[in-house]
Amino acid sequence: MPEEVSTPSHLPSLAYSEPRVAEPWSIESEADHLMADLFTDVDLMLDGGSQLPTKPAPADFVALQTVVPDPLKVETRPIAPGPQSPPVMRPQPAAPPTPPPLRQRLRDNLDRVLFAIACLSFLGVLGWLFSQGKFNGLRFQPTPS
């Protein structure tokens, strides 16, 4: 059985409850529907359809009692002289850093040499591709004058 949907009598019919005709979707019509839906209550209040409440709203807060803390009791007694602390030792300047071992230096140099070889290989492949005409689309064509 189909059920009838009714809106309360104090609310006007919303924009979405109107029958929609098969029309192409547009952002403007969707925005108009959303704005009408959003500002329906504001329009009602501006038209005088709402009344102010006669009773004030109940308070949502809880009254707190003032709490006074007890005063702190601090005992004062003389501090007995303790044993003398040893003088603070200043750290000695560190020895100059030792150079890295030979094996570490060779590994660093080998990394640099291999990186240079890889870069030169990449440039060689690019040169070969240019010479074969594989990059024709990337070249700038002069415009006829």
WOTA-V746780 format. One record per run of one state. SS is the DSSP state (a for helix, b for strand, c for the rest). FROM is the first residue (numbers start at 1). TO is the last residue. If there is no record, write none. Layout:
ss->{SS:SS}
from->{FROM:FROM}
to->{TO:TO}
//
This chain:
ss->{c:a:c:a:c:a:c:a:c:a:c}
from->{1:15:18:27:39:40:47:102:133:136:139}
to->{14:17:26:38:39:46:101:132:135:138:145}
//
